[in-house]
Amino acid sequence: MRLTEAGTTTDQGLPLDRPERIVTTLLVGKLLCVHTGERLCRIRNISTKGMAVETERPPSYGAWVTVELRSGERLQGTVVWSSSGRAGVEFAEPVEVERILAEAKANQSARMRSVVRAARTPRAPRFEVQCPARVINFGQSLDVVVENLSQSGAKVRVPQGLELDTQVVVSIAGLGARRAAVRWNRDDTAGLSFIEIIPYNDLAAWLGHLGTSN
């Protein structure tokens, strides 16, 4: 399969069916593959039969992959082509493109509203990591461990509790210092929500470096 506008044709070049409708998009998701583990990805285009994804280390031809969207929905299929930074996936079963895009738009709108009212919304894809970081809380410096990370937030293990709804600065090597709000705390862990999300390219490169260094 190729993600093109052309449909199947006869030997004489006559169309046998209507061209497949392909939608260009930049949906962010989490790519899961046995061979490459978890990777941040973007869906560049999607149709009922397949999608083209962009990721730091694309899976190889023939690999079975899953892309988990912010909504929690999982798109599964087989890699039918792979090149530098991109791969084409053929779905195991046809998907409802309009519904997927509508849910993505609704999730984005909900996130924008949450900036004002702090509502609970679907989270960006999170990645399990174990890396040291530093949190500045009311002028006090705390050494912490980041246990998972997304574009919009992180779960950290802290030596002491962080007060809810306060703003802190968290510094992670390779990602710089970022302001964040403490959204929850439990025992020796806390959830941080970044005031400004980590740009896709920055997080993708950081996760790629983390994967190659392990």
Phi, psi and chi 1 to 4 in degrees:
 res  aa     phi    psi   chi1   chi2   chi3   chi4
   1 MET       -  140.7 -178.3 -159.6   73.2      -
   2 ARG  -123.5  141.6  -68.5 -173.1   59.6 -169.6
   3 LEU   -82.9   80.1  -63.2  177.7      -      -
   4 THR  -126.9  170.1   66.0      -      -      -
   5 GLU   -78.3  -16.0  -68.0  -71.0  -15.3      -
   6 ALA   -79.4  141.7      -      -      -      -
   7 GLY   -96.9 -174.3      -      -      -      -
   8 THR   -71.1  139.8  -54.7      -      -      -
   9 THR  -127.8  163.5   60.7      -      -      -
  10 THR   -81.2  177.4   65.5      -      -      -
  11 ASP   -61.9  -24.0  -67.6  -20.8      -      -
  12 GLN   -88.8    2.7  -68.7   75.6   31.9      -
  13 GLY    84.0   14.1      -      -      -      -
  14 LEU   -88.9  138.4  -60.3  175.7      -      -
  15 PRO   -69.3  137.2   24.7  -32.9      -      -
  16 LEU   -92.6  -26.3  -70.9  176.8      -      -
  17 ASP  -146.2  173.9   52.0   20.0      -      -
  18 ARG   -73.1  146.1  -64.0 -179.2   62.2 -175.5
  19 PRO   -58.3  142.5  -22.8   33.2      -      -
  20 GLU   -71.6  132.3 -177.6 -178.2    2.8      -
  21 ARG   -81.0  123.2 -177.9  169.0  179.5  -95.9
  22 ILE  -114.7  129.4  -63.2  170.9      -      -
  23 VAL  -109.3  128.1  179.9      -      -      -
  24 THR   -80.9  134.6  -59.8      -      -      -
  25 THR  -154.9  172.1 -178.7      -      -      -
  26 LEU  -133.4   45.1  -75.5  176.1      -      -
  27 LEU   -63.4  133.4  -67.9  177.5      -      -
  28 VAL   -95.6  137.2  175.4      -      -      -
  29 GLY  -149.4 -177.7      -      -      -      -
  30 LYS  -111.9  121.2  177.8  164.7   64.9  174.2
  31 LEU   -91.4  125.1  176.7   69.1      -      -
  32 LEU  -117.0  128.7  -59.4   99.0      -      -
  33 CYS  -148.6  140.7  178.7      -      -      -
  34 VAL   -57.8  -38.5  173.1      -      -      -
  35 HIS   -82.3  -28.0  -55.5  -67.2      -      -
  36 THR  -118.1   -1.9   58.5      -      -      -
  37 GLY    72.3 -147.2      -      -      -      -
  38 GLU   -92.7  136.5  -63.1 -177.7  -15.1      -
  39 ARG  -142.6  143.5  -74.4  -73.4  177.5  -91.1
  40 LEU   -70.4  141.2 -172.3   66.8      -      -
  41 CYS  -146.6  164.3   73.5      -      -      -
  42 ARG  -125.3  136.7  -80.9 -166.3  -65.7 -149.7
  43 ILE   -84.9  114.1  -60.7  176.6      -      -
  44 ARG   -80.0  -40.1  -58.4  -67.2  -59.2 -164.9
  45 ASN  -152.4  158.6   55.9   56.1      -      -
  46 ILE  -148.1  145.4 -173.9  171.6      -      -
  47 SER  -136.0 -178.1   71.7      -      -      -
  48 THR   -65.5  -23.5   58.1      -      -      -
  49 LYS  -103.3  -17.8  -62.3  179.4 -179.2  178.4
  50 GLY  -173.3 -177.8      -      -      -      -
  51 MET  -152.3  158.0   60.8 -175.6  170.6      -
  52 ALA  -110.6  126.7      -      -      -      -
  53 VAL  -115.2  149.8  -61.8      -      -      -
  54 GLU  -113.5  129.1  175.8 -174.5  -82.1      -
  55 THR  -157.5  158.7 -173.9      -      -      -
  56 GLU   -60.2  -46.2  -82.5  -73.7  -53.8      -
  57 ARG  -125.7   91.4  -71.2 -166.2  -65.9  165.6
  58 PRO   -66.2  144.8   23.5  -33.5      -      -
  59 PRO   -68.3  159.3   24.6  -33.5      -      -
  60 SER   -82.6  164.7   58.1      -      -      -
  61 TYR   -55.9  134.0  172.9   81.1      -      -
  62 GLY    90.2   -9.4      -      -      -      -
  63 ALA   -72.2  144.8      -      -      -      -
  64 TRP   -89.6  125.6  176.0  -97.6      -      -
  65 VAL  -129.5  159.2  -60.8      -      -      -
  66 THR  -131.1  133.2  -61.1      -      -      -
  67 VAL  -113.6  117.5  172.6      -      -      -
  68 GLU   -96.0  122.9 -178.3  178.3  -46.7      -
  69 LEU   -89.0  168.9  -58.6  178.3      -      -
  70 ARG   -57.2  -34.1 -178.5 -172.4  -69.0  -91.4
  71 SER   -70.1  -13.6   64.0      -      -      -
  72 GLY    99.1  -11.9      -      -      -      -
  73 GLU   -68.2  145.0 -179.4  165.6    3.7      -
  74 ARG  -116.8  127.3  -68.1 -171.7  164.5 -160.2
  75 LEU  -103.4  123.4  -54.4  176.6      -      -
  76 GLN  -122.1  145.7  -63.1 -178.0  -48.4      -
  77 GLY  -179.5 -171.1      -      -      -      -
  78 THR  -111.3  138.2  -55.9      -      -      -
  79 VAL   -72.2  122.2  175.8      -      -      -
  80 VAL  -108.4  -11.1  -69.4      -      -      -
  81 TRP  -157.8  152.0   59.6  -97.1      -      -
  82 SER  -146.0  132.9 -176.8      -      -      -
  83 SER  -141.4 -170.9   61.8      -      -      -
  84 SER   -62.7  109.1  177.0      -      -      -
  85 GLY    79.5    0.0      -      -      -      -
  86 ARG  -144.3  159.3  -65.7 -165.4 -179.2 -173.0
  87 ALA  -152.5  149.6      -      -      -      -
  88 GLY  -105.3  133.7      -      -      -      -
  89 VAL  -121.2  130.9  177.5      -      -      -
  90 GLU   -98.8  123.8 -177.6  175.3   18.0      -
  91 PHE   -67.2  148.0  -65.3  137.2      -      -
  92 ALA   -67.6  -34.8      -      -      -      -
  93 GLU  -139.1  149.1  -63.5 -179.6   -3.7      -
  94 PRO   -57.6  146.3  -24.3   34.3      -      -
  95 VAL  -115.5  161.4  -58.2      -      -      -
  96 GLU   -94.0   95.2  -60.2  176.8   32.4      -
  97 VAL   -61.4  -46.1  174.3      -      -      -
  98 GLU   -61.0  -40.6  -69.3 -175.3    1.2      -
  99 ARG   -65.6  -43.6  176.7 -176.5   58.9   77.6
 100 ILE   -60.6  -44.2  -69.1  170.8      -      -
 101 LEU   -69.5  -36.6  -64.4  178.1      -      -
 102 ALA   -64.9  -41.2      -      -      -      -
 103 GLU   -66.6  -38.6  -71.1 -178.9   -4.2      -
 104 ALA   -63.4  -40.3      -      -      -      -
 105 LYS   -66.5  -40.5 -176.2  177.3 -179.5  179.5
 106 ALA   -64.7  -39.5      -      -      -      -
 107 ASN   -64.7  -39.5  -71.8  -21.7      -      -
 108 GLN   -65.0  -42.0  177.7   63.3   25.0      -
 109 SER   -63.7  -39.7  -62.4      -      -      -
 110 ALA   -64.8  -38.1      -      -      -      -
 111 ARG   -65.3  -40.6  175.4  170.2  174.2   78.1
 112 MET   -63.0  -39.6  -65.9  -59.0  -66.6      -
 113 ARG   -67.8  -31.5  -68.9 -165.6  -61.1  -89.0
 114 SER   -68.5  -22.5   74.4      -      -      -
 115 VAL   -61.3  -32.9  172.4      -      -      -
 116 VAL   -88.2  -43.3  177.2      -      -      -
 117 ARG  -112.1    2.6   68.0 -177.3 -174.1 -177.3
 118 ALA    55.7   42.0      -      -      -      -
 119 ALA   -77.6  158.0      -      -      -      -
 120 ARG   -78.9  125.1  179.3  178.2  176.0   84.3
 121 THR  -131.6  163.5   59.8      -      -      -
 122 PRO   -57.3  138.1  -25.4   35.0      -      -
 123 ARG   -83.8  153.4  -59.7 -171.3  -50.1  177.8
 124 ALA   -67.1  155.9      -      -      -      -
 125 PRO   -54.7  130.7  -25.3   34.8      -      -
 126 ARG  -107.2  146.6  -66.2 -162.1  170.1 -128.9
 127 PHE  -123.0  132.0  -61.7   87.0      -      -
 128 GLU   -72.8  122.6  -60.2  -61.2  -37.6      -
 129 VAL  -138.4  164.9  -62.6      -      -      -
 130 GLN  -139.0   91.5  -70.1  -69.5  -34.3      -
 131 CYS  -139.5  145.3   66.0      -      -      -
 132 PRO   -72.3  151.0   26.6  -33.8      -      -
 133 ALA  -154.1  178.0      -      -      -      -
 134 ARG  -134.9  135.3 -179.3  162.2  -65.4  176.6
 135 VAL  -116.3  129.9  167.0      -      -      -
 136 ILE   -99.7  116.5  -54.4  -62.5      -      -
 137 ASN  -127.1  108.9 -179.0   33.6      -      -
 138 PHE    52.5   43.0  -67.2  112.6      -      -
 139 GLY    82.6   -8.1      -      -      -      -
 140 GLN   -95.1  133.0 -178.3 -178.9    9.0      -
 141 SER   -93.7  126.3  178.5      -      -      -
 142 LEU  -121.4  131.4  -57.2  172.7      -      -
 143 ASP   -83.2  125.7  -69.6  -33.6      -      -
 144 VAL  -129.9  172.3  -56.2      -      -      -
 145 VAL  -123.1  125.5  174.7      -      -      -
 146 VAL   -81.5  121.6  178.7      -      -      -
 147 GLU   -97.7  -31.9  -64.6 -169.5  -23.1      -
 148 ASN  -150.6  160.7   66.0   45.0      -      -
 149 LEU  -149.9  144.2 -177.5   72.3      -      -
 150 SER  -139.3 -178.4   74.0      -      -      -
 151 GLN   -63.9  -28.7  -75.6 -176.7  -82.6      -
 152 SER  -106.6   -7.4   57.9      -      -      -
 153 GLY  -176.1 -176.7      -      -      -      -
 154 ALA  -153.5  154.1      -      -      -      -
 155 LYS  -107.4  127.5  174.0 -174.3  175.5 -177.0
 156 VAL  -125.5  147.4  -62.0      -      -      -
 157 ARG   -97.1  123.7 -170.6  165.1   68.6 -112.5
 158 VAL  -120.7  150.8  -65.2      -      -      -
 159 PRO   -73.6  -18.9   26.5  -34.6      -      -
 160 GLN  -149.2  161.2   63.4 -173.5   62.2      -
 161 GLY   -65.8  150.9      -      -      -      -
 162 LEU  -111.7  134.9  -62.4  175.3      -      -
 163 GLU   -69.8  135.9 -173.5  176.3  -14.9      -
 164 LEU   -60.5  143.7  -73.9  177.6      -      -
 165 ASP    65.4   14.9  -63.6  -35.3      -      -
 166 THR   -92.7  158.4   58.2      -      -      -
 167 GLN   -99.2  136.6  -76.8 -161.3   14.8      -
 168 VAL  -130.0  171.8  -60.4      -      -      -
 169 VAL  -118.4  124.5  175.3      -      -      -
 170 VAL  -113.5  129.7   55.2      -      -      -
 171 SER  -113.6  121.6  -63.2      -      -      -
 172 ILE  -121.0  126.7  -55.5  171.7      -      -
 173 ALA   -55.9  127.1      -      -      -      -
 174 GLY    94.2  -17.7      -      -      -      -
 175 LEU  -119.0   -4.5  -70.2  175.4      -      -
 176 GLY    76.1 -167.3      -      -      -      -
 177 ALA   -98.4  135.4      -      -      -      -
 178 ARG  -135.7  138.8  -62.7 -175.8  177.6  -82.8
 179 ARG   -76.3  141.3  -68.2 -173.1  -58.4  127.8
 180 ALA  -147.7  156.8      -      -      -      -
 181 ALA  -107.5  140.8      -      -      -      -
 182 VAL   -81.2  114.4 -179.5      -      -      -
 183 ARG   -96.9  -29.2  -66.9  -54.3 -176.2 -162.3
 184 TRP  -157.5  158.8   59.6  -95.7      -      -
 185 ASN  -144.7  146.3   55.4   43.4      -      -
 186 ARG  -152.9  116.8 -172.4  179.8  -55.2  114.1
 187 ASP    54.6 -116.2  -61.2  -33.5      -      -
 188 ASP  -106.0   23.0   62.2  -14.2      -      -
 189 THR  -126.2  158.4   57.9      -      -      -
 190 ALA  -146.3  150.9      -      -      -      -
 191 GLY  -105.5  127.2      -      -      -      -
 192 LEU  -112.3  138.3  -54.3 -179.7      -      -
 193 SER  -113.8  118.5  177.5      -      -      -
 194 PHE   -67.9  139.7  -61.6  136.9      -      -
 195 ILE   -66.8  -39.3  -55.5  -57.5      -      -
 196 GLU  -124.1  130.5  -64.5 -178.0   -0.9      -
 197 ILE   -67.0  155.4   67.3  170.1      -      -
 198 ILE   -73.9  127.3  -57.9  175.1      -      -
 199 PRO   -55.9  144.3  -25.7   35.3      -      -
 200 TYR   -52.1  -51.1  171.9   88.0      -      -
 201 ASN   -62.2  -36.6  -71.2  -24.5      -      -
 202 ASP   -65.6  -45.9  -68.9   -7.2      -      -
 203 LEU   -70.4  -39.0 -177.5   56.9      -      -
 204 ALA   -61.6  -44.3      -      -      -      -
 205 ALA   -65.9  -40.3      -      -      -      -
 206 TRP   -64.8  -45.3 -173.4   82.4      -      -
 207 LEU   -64.6  -37.7  -71.4  169.5      -      -
 208 GLY   -63.4  -42.0      -      -      -      -
 209 HIS   -66.1  -39.7  176.0   73.4      -      -
 210 LEU   -62.0  -40.3 -166.4   67.1      -      -
 211 GLY   -67.6  -38.7      -      -      -      -
 212 THR   -76.1  -21.3   56.9      -      -      -
 213 SER   -88.2  -11.9   62.0      -      -      -
 214 ASN   -82.5      -  -72.4  -19.4      -      -
